[in-house]
Amino acid sequence: MAFVRNKGNADQPIDTPFDQYNRTNAGDPTGSVTPQYAGERILDTTNGTLYQALGTANSTWVQITI
């Protein structure tokens, strides 16, 4: 199990296998949500779309299909 530092609260690490499925955003996260780590996934609750971060900049989100 890998832990990644939580940029929002450095005292609380993130359990990446579970956190990546729990983060949500109302709308496309591109340009508005900064990934906590490369590979993070976020669910767009407005459109039911899943995105994955290719890096740690807010422009690196790409839509993925499952």
N, CA, C and O of each residue as an XYZ file, in Angstrom:
264
protein
N       0.850     -1.169      0.000
C       0.000      0.000      0.000
C       0.897      1.234      0.000
O       1.830      1.317      0.798
N       0.630      2.178     -0.871
C       1.437      3.392     -0.965
C       0.699      4.575     -0.378
O      -0.508      4.724     -0.567
N       1.419      5.405      0.324
C       0.841      6.624      0.880
C       1.482      7.820      0.208
O       2.691      7.836     -0.021
N       0.680      8.819     -0.107
C       1.147     10.030     -0.760
C       0.757     11.204      0.122
O      -0.347     11.233      0.667
N       1.652     12.168      0.266
C       1.367     13.327      1.108
C       0.145     14.091      0.591
O       0.018     14.349     -0.606
N      -0.734     14.438      1.501
C      -1.924     15.210      1.195
C      -1.524     16.677      1.122
O      -1.132     17.254      2.136
N      -1.614     17.296     -0.059
C      -1.213     18.690     -0.206
C      -2.116     19.635      0.581
O      -1.692     20.726      0.963
N      -3.361     19.221      0.825
C      -4.279     20.066      1.587
C      -3.946     20.072      3.067
O      -4.130     21.092      3.731
N      -3.463     18.963      3.600
C      -3.127     18.866      5.011
C      -1.960     17.895      5.122
O      -2.152     16.679      5.135
N      -0.759     18.435      5.201
C       0.456     17.621      5.171
C       0.527     16.616      6.314
O       1.295     15.657      6.234
N      -0.251     16.810      7.373
C      -0.218     15.891      8.515
C      -1.049     14.637      8.285
O      -0.962     13.694      9.072
N      -1.848     14.604      7.232
C      -2.708     13.459      6.973
C      -2.367     12.844      5.625
O      -2.748     13.389      4.590
N      -1.649     11.708      5.615
C      -1.331     11.064      4.334
C      -2.578     10.488      3.678
O      -3.604     10.294      4.330
N      -2.477     10.219      2.395
C      -3.599      9.680      1.629
C      -3.310      8.229      1.295
O      -2.210      7.897      0.853
N      -4.286      7.367      1.501
C      -4.168      5.982      1.070
C      -4.640      5.949     -0.379
O      -5.843      5.896     -0.636
N      -3.710      5.980     -1.326
C      -4.065      6.144     -2.739
C      -4.987      5.079     -3.309
O      -5.806      5.423     -4.161
N      -4.922      3.803     -2.905
C      -5.846      2.841     -3.508
C      -7.311      3.160     -3.236
O      -8.181      2.772     -4.016
N      -7.593      3.860     -2.146
C      -8.979      4.176     -1.824
C      -9.328      5.616     -2.140
O     -10.439      5.891     -2.593
N      -8.415      6.536     -1.916
C      -8.699      7.949     -2.129
C      -9.023      8.262     -3.582
O      -9.885      9.098     -3.853
N      -8.352      7.610     -4.514
C      -8.561      7.952     -5.915
C      -9.993      7.713     -6.381
O     -10.423      8.314     -7.366
N     -10.734      6.855     -5.701
C     -12.115      6.599     -6.105
C     -13.114      7.455     -5.347
O     -14.301      7.450     -5.670
N     -12.650      8.192     -4.341
C     -13.555      8.956     -3.503
C     -13.574     10.446     -3.792
O     -14.456     11.144     -3.292
N     -12.653     10.955     -4.566
C     -12.618     12.389     -4.838
C     -13.608     12.714     -5.951
O     -13.643     12.044     -6.983
N     -14.402     13.740     -5.730
C     -15.418     14.124     -6.710
C     -15.334     15.620     -6.984
O     -14.755     16.382     -6.210
N     -15.925     16.017     -8.102
C     -16.013     17.420     -8.470
C     -17.273     17.599     -9.303
O     -17.604     16.737    -10.117
N     -17.968     18.690     -9.114
C     -19.160     18.983     -9.910
C     -18.708     19.673    -11.196
O     -18.591     20.897    -11.240
N     -18.456     18.886    -12.238
C     -18.006     19.413    -13.517
C     -16.611     18.927    -13.856
O     -15.962     18.247    -13.061
N     -16.160     19.286    -15.047
C     -14.836     18.924    -15.551
C     -13.770     19.552    -14.640
O     -13.789     20.766    -14.438
N     -12.846     18.763    -14.089
C     -11.841     19.314    -13.186
C     -10.695     20.053    -13.887
O      -9.910     20.736    -13.228
N     -10.590     19.925    -15.210
C      -9.489     20.528    -15.952
C      -9.465     22.041    -15.757
O     -10.440     22.734    -16.050
N      -8.342     22.538    -15.261
C      -8.179     23.971    -15.052
C      -8.689     24.480    -13.719
O      -8.412     25.621    -13.351
N      -9.438     23.649    -12.980
C      -9.989     24.140    -11.719
C      -9.611     23.315    -10.495
O      -9.702     23.809     -9.371
N      -9.189     22.070    -10.689
C      -8.821     21.208     -9.566
C      -7.365     20.771     -9.745
O      -6.996     20.240    -10.793
N      -6.550     20.993     -8.728
C      -5.151     20.576     -8.771
C      -5.038     19.155     -8.244
O      -5.449     18.884     -7.116
N      -4.490     18.244     -9.037
C      -4.320     16.864     -8.578
C      -3.388     16.792     -7.371
O      -2.440     17.570     -7.266
N      -3.656     15.872     -6.477
C      -2.795     15.678     -5.313
C      -1.582     14.839     -5.676
O      -0.567     14.888     -4.981
N      -1.671     14.061     -6.766
C      -0.556     13.249     -7.243
C      -0.871     12.791     -8.658
O      -2.040     12.706     -9.031
N       0.147     12.498     -9.446
C      -0.053     11.973    -10.799
C      -0.713     10.602    -10.691
O      -0.299      9.770     -9.883
N      -1.731     10.371    -11.498
C      -2.457      9.108    -11.455
C      -3.740      9.178    -10.647
O      -4.530      8.234    -10.643
N      -3.948     10.293     -9.965
C      -5.182     10.458     -9.177
C      -6.394     10.443    -10.108
O      -6.329     10.929    -11.237
N      -7.479      9.889     -9.627
C      -8.727      9.895    -10.385
C      -9.756     10.734     -9.653
O      -9.758     10.821     -8.425
N     -10.631     11.348    -10.437
C     -11.689     12.176     -9.870
C     -12.960     11.966    -10.692
O     -12.906     11.875    -11.918
N     -14.081     11.891    -10.021
C     -15.361     11.683    -10.690
C     -16.100     13.000    -10.847
O     -16.329     13.713     -9.870
N     -16.468     13.319    -12.070
C     -17.307     14.484    -12.363
C     -18.739     14.067    -12.068
O     -19.339     13.316    -12.837
N     -19.292     14.552    -10.957
C     -20.634     14.136    -10.538
C     -21.739     14.777    -11.366
O     -22.875     14.303    -11.336
N     -21.442     15.825    -12.093
C     -22.446     16.462    -12.941
C     -22.703     15.649    -14.199
O     -23.850     15.466    -14.607
N     -21.617     15.159    -14.817
C     -21.724     14.459    -16.099
C     -21.454     12.961    -16.004
O     -21.551     12.252    -17.006
N     -21.115     12.470    -14.805
C     -20.823     11.047    -14.638
C     -19.592     10.607    -15.400
O     -19.551      9.502    -15.941
N     -18.579     11.476    -15.446
C     -17.367     11.223    -16.200
C     -16.190     11.056    -15.245
O     -16.103     11.754    -14.235
N     -15.288     10.134    -15.560
C     -14.114      9.891    -14.742
C     -12.892     10.489    -15.419
O     -12.715     10.359    -16.630
N     -12.043     11.151    -14.624
C     -10.819     11.771    -15.132
C      -9.626     11.226    -14.358
O      -9.754     10.808    -13.207
N      -8.455     11.237    -15.014
C      -7.221     10.845    -14.350
C      -6.173     11.914    -14.629
O      -6.100     12.459    -15.731
N      -5.361     12.205    -13.614
C      -4.308     13.215    -13.751
C      -3.046     12.574    -14.305
O      -2.597     11.538    -13.814
N      -2.475     13.199    -15.331
C      -1.217     12.731    -15.902
C      -0.022     13.378    -15.212
O       1.115     12.943    -15.396
N      -0.276     14.406    -14.425
C       0.776     15.120    -13.703
C       0.170     15.789    -12.484
O      -0.877     15.366    -11.994
N       0.825     16.835    -11.993
C       0.310     17.505    -10.797
C      -0.152     18.933    -11.067
O      -0.384     19.690    -10.124
N      -0.289     19.313    -12.328
C      -0.833     20.627    -12.679
C      -2.328     20.476    -12.979
O      -2.775     19.414    -13.411
N      -3.091     21.541    -12.748
C      -4.546     21.435    -12.939
C      -4.963     21.273    -14.402
O      -6.144     21.083    -14.690
N      -4.008     21.347    -15.319
C      -4.302     21.176    -16.743
C      -4.038     19.748    -17.231
O      -4.196     19.472    -18.420
N      -3.640     18.843    -16.341
C      -3.229     17.503    -16.768
C      -4.324     16.456    -16.687
O      -4.047     15.277    -16.912
N      -5.554     16.837    -16.376
C      -6.658     15.880    -16.311
C      -7.035     15.399    -17.696
O      -7.136     16.198    -18.628
N      -7.246     14.090    -17.841
C      -7.738     13.523    -19.091
C      -8.926     12.616    -18.764
O      -8.933     11.913    -17.753
N      -9.903     12.648    -19.621
C     -11.090     11.796    -19.427
C     -10.714     10.353    -19.715
O     -10.021     10.070    -20.691
N     -11.172      9.439    -18.866
C     -10.916      8.019    -19.097
C     -12.237      7.281    -19.201
O     -13.249      7.710    -18.646
N     -12.215      6.175    -19.912
C     -13.405      5.359    -20.102
C     -13.180      4.016    -19.416
O     -12.126      3.396    -19.560
N     -14.179      3.585    -18.676
C     -14.070      2.283    -18.008
C     -15.115      1.333    -18.527
O     -15.181      0.186    -18.084
